[in-house]
Amino acid sequence: MSRGSCVTALILSVLALSQLAAVEAKLQLPDPLVTGVVLRGSISVENSAARIERIDLPAVAGLEWNTGRGSNYEVRLANGVRTTRESMPLVLRVQQVAELTIPAVTVVFDDGSTATTNAVTVKTQVADTSLSGEANASASFEPATIVPGEPAMLIYRLALRQDRVRAIKQPSLTPPAGLLVTGERSEAKTETVDAEGREWSVQTWSWPVTAAAPGTYDARGQQEWYRCRNDFFNQLVIESTHQAPIRPATLTVTPLPDAGRPNDFDGLIGPLAASASIDRSRISTGEGAVFTVTLTGPQVGLGHRPTLMLPAGVQAYPKDDAEDKSGERHFRWDVVPGNTGELTLPALTFPYFDPATRTYHRASTAPLTITVVAGRSRDLVVSGDTRPTRPLTPPPVEEKFVLPPPMRGAAVSAPPLVGTWIVLSAALIGGGLFALVQRLATRPRRGPHRGKALAAAINAKDLDAMARALFALRPDLDAAGRQTADALEHAIDQARFGARDAGDLAALAAPLVGIA
């Protein structure tokens, strides 16, 4: 075999191996996996040179599954890169609530090659029996009982059934009056199924909150939602408006207990941890070491700088707090000892309330020791004759610059005043005429009269032209105009796609034909 043939064979082998390495098989399961209903999943393969022949599904205790009919094959081109994706549907039903371990699934291609999915472990759950009707809204607090200053989470969950287009504009629920919102609202979107196997979309909004005073706080209200359809331009059009009651939730804020409350308690809510550190454990007198105390917990931002009780002869200078990370608070000092020996920095304690045990505790740092040694000092010694050996040379005297005498009668004569005004007026008139001509030449042409275009399309009985003219009118319509446009669009759509008589379109369009 020649050298060129060997190189060609090597290149083809590398390309074939790279193609095989690029083949990926993925198992996609519905989330969540609920028991007792028929669910659908899929297995997809990307960048395979061959087509799927069959899928060997392993037996899994508590899971019935099989492959569905047909497959979907897609080819995509992006930035000059060609990718393929073939997927085959799965039909499955979970028999019990458990943790299922699904081993790797083998995909067999028509050329004899294979690919496998990754093994996964999933948790199943019962169907959400609270889902009924078309919309379901509920609020909850986690935890439902706190003390003043303890963090909680207000969770608002809205589920809409997906057998047709339904939507909302914004969540109607907000944190009740009296609660303090301590962070930004988060939002998530998932899917679920009800006890009958129907699919629902679920939107969840969460607010971190707390309360400054004991009491009860109720989250309740009504959620407005809409039945919608897609118009000719694939835009959502509201067909009807509805209200869904929000299942209320109550947050109970109990007073902090008096039993066991430390005298120096300042409102910190646990859990809380404290630690201390120094940047140098051996220094000289007069030098400083940075002493840092770190608090870790959910509400350390409410902590106060502690007071250091140091031995005589030791100075502590507070430093600006270091930039804190979430859940951390740092206090720093420059500690400067004046005497040699072993300097002990005492432990510091911070009282806090633990919501888990409903009791008070203390978070403490460990004492630290610094070794202080005598510092070095050196005197300044000057040797030799301190008098100058030669006189100093005085600096050179700078000569002053003298202006020459003025030249009498040498200036150019001033122009006549009348000629100046004539030239200035001509320049202004010429500039104004040029600006006027330029504006007239570059002024954009006025667009066609949109209302007349709609009337002309109606007179010509051109349904497509009617739809285009109506679409051009919509941005400038008020509420009454939009209602008129919706009715006219509905009549046009019936005539275009429903093969029905559109009726008197000219009468419907009468309020719109005068809009330019």
Summary of the structure (lengths in Angstrom):
residues: 516
radius of gyration: 41.1
end to end distance: 80.5
largest distance: 121.1
contacts: 1288
relative contact order: 0.07
helix: 19%
strand: 40%
